[in-house]
Amino acid sequence: MPVTTAPTGYSRPQIALHWLVFALIAQQYLFKDAMSDAWDRVTDGLEAGFDPLVLAHVAGGALVLIFALWRLTLRARRGVPPAIEANKLQGILAKLTHVGLYALMILMPLSGSVAWFGGVETAAQGHNVLKIALLALIALHVVGALYHQFVLRDGTLARMRRAQG
């Protein structure tokens, strides 16, 4: 059932999922070298062998996908607080950034899965291109949050730290 009125803040599950996905994506970047090495071995026709960091990368990607879909479900069912816009252009930029982040949280695990489990080189190349786009959008998201916190001082960042009705 769709929401008719916007909530004044994010719920505990919405906040927890936001920070869990942040931690998972950070983990994906920190331990990506093991996955890259395993991919190189596989594409050279060698056995990848068991590596717990590769398993962590695969599981982390699956969790990012699951949590992103869960977050979208919560958004649809509960809604989100209205955006705090400094101006129309910033509002459009924020909306596009969020849409892009959700798209990449879905597309990256899918492309990684097709590459790893299907052995599709094109999917691996796409995954690497998407990685750059994701980093750029994360940087934009962080800069926007810091801008709201320290320049506008409008309380936007506080909404992702404390649950509200």
C-alpha positions, 0 to 999 in steps of 0.5 A: 500500500503506497504512502499518502503522506511523507514521514518527517524522518527516516525509520530505524530500518531505513537508517540501519540499511543505509549504513550497512550498505555503506559499510558493505560497499566500503568493504567491496572496495577495500578487498577488491584486489583478491577478486581481481587476482582470482578473476585474472587466474580464471581468465588465464584458464587457471583454478581460482582456488578458495579465498575467503576474501573472494567469498566476502566480495561475492557475498558482499555484492549479494547483500548490497543487492538484497539491501538495496531492494529492501531499501526501495521496498521501504521507500515505497511502503513507508516513504521518505521525508521531503527533500531539503533543497537549497535551490531547484538545481540542487534538488534535481542533482540530489534526485539524480544522485540517489536514482544513480546510486540505487541503479548502481547498487543493483547493476553492480552485483548483477554484472559482477554475478554474470562475470563471476558465475557466467565467465562473461568478460564483457560483464566484468568490464562493465562492472569495472566501469560501473565501479568508477561511476559508483565512486563518483556518485558516492563522492557527490553524495558525501559532498552534498551531505557535508554541504548541507551539514556545514554550509546550509546547516539545515539538519539533513544529515541528522535525518540519517542518524536518528530515527523520526516519525 
